[in-house]
Structures are given as C-alpha cells and as structure tokens.
Amino acid sequence: MQDPVVRPLDELDTDALLEILPDIPLWVKCPDYERVDWLNKFLSDMWPYLDQAVCAMIRSTAQSMLAEYIGKYKIQAIEFEHLTLGTLPPTIHGN
C-alpha cells in the first residue's frame, strides 16, 4: 500500500474538498460535536439548586453513617453546621 499524498487544503479545488469531506472527523465539520458549552451553561444556571440537592443527599447519607459512632464512642453529636460545594460550578471540557 502506498502512502497518501499530503497537500495543504488550500491547494485543493472544490470537487476535491467535497470528495474528502466524509473523511474529515466530525469535530472538524461540526464544532459543537465535542463542545459542551450548553452543558456548562446549564450547570451554571442550575448550580444553586444542584448544590442544595447534592448537599442534602450528602448530609442525609453522612448523618446515618455517623449515627453509629455517636453512642459507640461516647460522642454526643456529629452535625453539619454548613455544607456547600461552593459558588462556582464545575466546568466540563470536551475532547
């Protein structure tokens, strides 16, 4: 098998570009393919609510696990005064 001839794209005419178009990766043809800007915007808009929901789940799970230690090790109480994941949402990056 012979190696393909590599040439800059600006040397190709319209017909040649259309011929190779199916071989171009989807992330080149469609920039939104690997981009997750929409997901980052969603996370940003929903973060205050997601923060509360996730922290409530963490609190309930942790309190039931920590309840075992209260009587066992003569601890009076284990409580969360304030639990938050912060004000900045995570950022997701595409490949």
For each residue, the residues with C-beta under 8 A, 3 or more apart:
1:
2:
3:
4:
5:
6:
7: 11 12
8: 11
9: 12 17
10:
11: 7 8
12: 7 9 16 17 20
13: 16 17
14: 17 18
15: 18 19
16: 12 13 19 20
17: 9 12 13 14 20 21
18: 14 15 21
19: 15 16
20: 12 16 17 23 24
21: 17 18 24 29
22:
23: 20
24: 20 21 28 29
25: 28 29
26: 29 30 33
27: 30 31 33 34 95
28: 24 25
29: 21 24 25 26 33
30: 26 27 33
31: 27 35
32: 35 37
33: 26 27 29 30 94
34: 27 94 95
35: 31 32 94
36: 39 40 92 93 94
37: 32 40 41
38: 41 42
39: 36 42 43 92
40: 36 37 43 44 89 91 92
41: 37 38 44 45
42: 38 39 45 46
43: 39 40 46 47 50 89 90 91 92
44: 40 41 47 89
45: 41 42
46: 42 43 49 50
47: 43 44 50 51 87 88 89
48: 51 52
49: 46 52 53
50: 43 46 47 53 54 89
51: 47 48 54 55 84 85 86
52: 48 49 55 56
53: 49 50 56 57
54: 50 51 57 58 85
55: 51 52 58 59 83 84 85
56: 52 53 59 60
57: 53 54 60 61
58: 54 55 61 62 83
59: 55 56 62 63 80 83
60: 56 57 63 64
61: 57 58 64 65
62: 58 59 65 66 80
63: 59 60 66 67 78 80
64: 60 61 67
65: 61 62 68
66: 62 63 69 70 78
67: 63 64 70
68: 65 72
69: 66 72 73 75 78
70: 66 67 73 75 76 77 78
71: 74
72: 68 69 75
73: 69 70
74: 71
75: 69 70 72 78
76: 70
77: 70
78: 63 66 69 70 75
79:
80: 59 62 63 83
81:
82:
83: 55 58 59 80
84: 51 55 87
85: 51 54 55
86: 51
87: 47 84
88: 47
89: 40 43 44 47 50
90: 43
91: 40 43
92: 36 39 40 43
93: 36
94: 33 34 35 36
95: 27 34
